[in-house]
Amino acid sequence: MSNSSFPLQVSPTIPQPLRRLADLAENFWFSWYPETGQLFRKLDSVLWRKVEGNPKLFLRCVDQGILERAADDGEYVKGDEVLRAFDAYLRTPSTAKLDELAPGDLVAYFCAEFGLHESFPIYSGGLGVLAGDHCKAASDLSLPFLAVGLLYRQGYFNQRIDRNGQQIPDYAPIEPRSTPLTIAQGGAGQELRVSCPFPGREVALRVWKAAVGRVTVLLLDTDVEENSAEDRRITHVLYGGDREHRLQQEVVLGVGGVRALRALGHAPTVWHINEGHAAFSVLERLREHTSRGLPFAAALETTAASTVFTTHTPVSAGHDVFQPERVARQFESYPTALGLTAEEMLDLGRTAEQRDAFNMTLLAIRGAAAINGVSKIHGQVSSRLCQASWPDVPPSENPVGYVTNGVHVPTFLRAAWSALLDRHLAPDWRARIMDRTLIAKILEIPDAQFWQTNQKVKSQMLRVVRERLERQHKRNGLSEAHIHRMLKLVDPADPNVLTIGFARRFATYKRATLLMTDLRWLEQLVRIEGRPVLFLFAGKAHPADEPAQWMIREIQRVSSQPPFIGKILLLEGYDMGISRLLVSGVDVWLNTPVHPFEASGTSGMKAAINGTVNLSVLDGWWAEAYQSRLERRNGWGIPPSVDTQDAVDRDRQDAVTLYEILQDEVIPLYYARDEKLGYSPEWVALCKRSMASILPVFNSERVLRDYLQSFYAPAARQGRTLAADDFKIARELAVWKAKVRAAWPGVALSRAGEAPIEAQFRETVTLEVEVVLNGLAPSDVRVECVVRRALASELEVPLPGYADSRQPRPGVNFVDGEGVLLERFTPVAGDGGVGRYRLEFEPPWAGSLRYEIRALPQHPNLTHPYELGLMRRL
């Protein structure tokens, strides 16, 4: 007798009074409007939890009788405030001013993963969640914006952890019919198909649409009948398979993404490549231009002008690299279309020093005029990593800028905190979230109300954590008595236990086990009489990352030792839902990356906006946000270890600092309770400062506005400029660059006359130099002077009229450290191929100064003054 069973989906019929529930289920707006979930939860709270808050799947599985009873329930039917809010959101554009963009401008945003909601696992970690937040913020601002990604039919894995701490991945298929997705239609109303070139064949792509508020995310899928079984698996798993599989996915994303946009009639004016996975879009757009008759060099200029590239990787090993021979085989028809040889095409992604590697980051850099990291430190790290693209330019002055990440507040701020801010700030505080004066009113919220909200949110978190840990440990065969012992401190009825959380994607540089460096000291911390401490850990390691999986096992091993039972807990199944609970419910958010490998980090931002206090290495975003002055302190910072190249010694130093902060500051402050109040007033004040200082700055609206002002709008303008009059300026600029590159080896500087070595403050200093132009015109060369202080008084603020390098902006040159870029030399003569340039200036400071004179190419249509990477110094 067969034990086989076969699937049969029986969907209920939604009664007419409830038909609009289907509209709510078709838009990811539900993921940041919590009242939507409450509407579905009222129907069947148990089923709502089982479907992980997925309204589309909920409506396919809810009992018909439940729907019919709700349709007859006048109170439920009348409770349509959510629908009114939904309709108003979609129909009423944001009042945010977007004057920087011109009518018809459109941003196309490419990313390999999107974290929109935990029920749709096409994300693995911070990159995807950031991309999801970017889309949501673009929707909130009514930005003309489209996103492009891949539909992974098995997504990223679900995680189980056995009693030994071994991670067990489980890939559950994503059923599009149970997800807020629709199939894109072609012009005749049929299902749209686009093709993508592969060696010896074309791979067909289906295009799905995901509505994210007012924004559409296009997701490409190779699982269609026209493709072979092997090709149908290209988009099955996120970050799965070998290098060949990764290459295939990135071809689909980059090339297929451009073709999908064209097939749907879209003409983006800004192309944002979010990490190098989508860099093949550059090749496809170049092919489009050259196929219409534009010379390759001019096509590269116009493509780069409208492209923004964001890198998230702080180490060179993290950049995707492929074998050049495999890339050449993939794009075998492209060299002819581009007017290049195969070697010339491959040179777009490789350096002269490393001919055997095709680097996707390098391809993106060469195809983008605007490049940025995702925090100030990461911008500096990236400028050094990528300095070979601008060999003569100091890393601090090359075109790599930065926009520090932020988080989508409506997605990650708990409802209880939102309600508290509604009462104490202003009804429209969400629309004024960047108003620091308004948000500073958080400091005026009565302590008792703030603490009550904190404890409510914490209790909710502990309840869910307890339920999940009970299921986890029962499945792993632990006795009820032992489980009860382990979860003694996880008590929703008594949440006033210092709880410290660490939850994120597990990678070795994030050092999840730093806390376990000295177990004797750690034991002292968790066994202080009357001051219990609970550490909660959660996170996934990539299935191929064995060192990161060892960290999970090590946490489990330590947590099983008698001194730490019930004091250190490891929670399985980390996803966006668990993240939202933990960042809002713990008291302290712990982050211990190796400096400077934390590109930005956003989990600490999510924690801080919920009143949680950060304890983190001063890297990424926290190095910008941390305030150390006692009266303004908003958390704790672990300074990077210095003067050590040994990883063990570095970790030991950082662990000592961590233990000292916990022992001397965190634990005593939390438990410095006023007996009458039942809480520590100083701790509440710290939580308020954490929330008030982070909320108005590290939010995704600020991020979008930074991109809009400094990247999107300039890229759109530059793209239009170069494309006007049949790409006239793009053609001229390409010819000019070729002339400059050919002549530059012969360009040289020399002094003209004696240079002063003494001057009085406010006395005019005159400098003259002669430049051998080697066939260039004097107007082709710019001569600069950079002045730095060698010995002078310290200054708190820059002098008026001089560039402040602490706030770099793309397209504008700023210099590092104490340097000031003075006005340019003026060409005063040119004869016999030699130009003379003069500068008259007043030194910006008194003291011992050093100055540098340098020459570089200049042209009015350059996006960045140093984009050629050419410079000569005297």
Secondary structure, DSSP 4 states (H G I P E B T S, - for coil): ----------PPPPPGGGTTHHHHHTBGGGGG-HHHHHHHHTT-HHHHHHTTT-HHHHHHHS-HHHHHHHHH-HHHHH--HHHHHHHHHHHS------TTSPTT--EEEE-S---S-TTS----SHHHHHHHHHHHHHHHTT--EEEEEE--SSBSPEEEE-TT--EEEE-PPP-GGGTT-EE-B-TTSSBPEEEEEETTEEEEEEEEEEEETTEEEEEEE--STTS-HHHHTTTSBTT-S-HHHHHHHHHIIIIIHHHHHHHTT---SEEEEESGGGTHHHHHHHHHHHHTT--HHHHHHHHHHTEEEE---SSGGGS-EE-HHHHHHHTTTHHHHHTS-HHHHHGGG--SS-TT-EEHHHHHHHT-SEEEESSHHHHHHHHHHTGGGSTTS-GGGSSEEE----B-HHHHS-HHHHHHHHHHS-TTGGGGTT-HHHHGGGGGS-HHHHHHHHHHHHHHHHHHHHHHHHHHHHHTT--HHHHHHHTTT--TT---SEEEEEES-B-GGG-TTGGGS-HHHHHHHHT-TT--EEEEEE--B-TT-HHHHHHHHHHHHHHTSGGGTTTEEEE---SHHHHHHHHHH-SEEEE-PPTT------HHHHHHHTTPEEEEES-TTHHHH---SGGG--EEEEPPP-S---HHHHHHHHHHHHHHHIIIIIHHHHT--BTTTTB-HHHHHHHHHHHHHHTTTSBHHHHHHHHIIIIIHHHHHHHHHHHHHHHHHHHHHHHHHHHHHHHGGG-EEEE-SPPPS---TT--EEEEEEEE-TT--GGGEEEEEEEEEEE----SSPPTTS--TTS--TTS---STT-EEPPPPEEEEEETTEEEEEEEE--SSSSEEEEEEEEEE--TT-SSTTTT---EE-
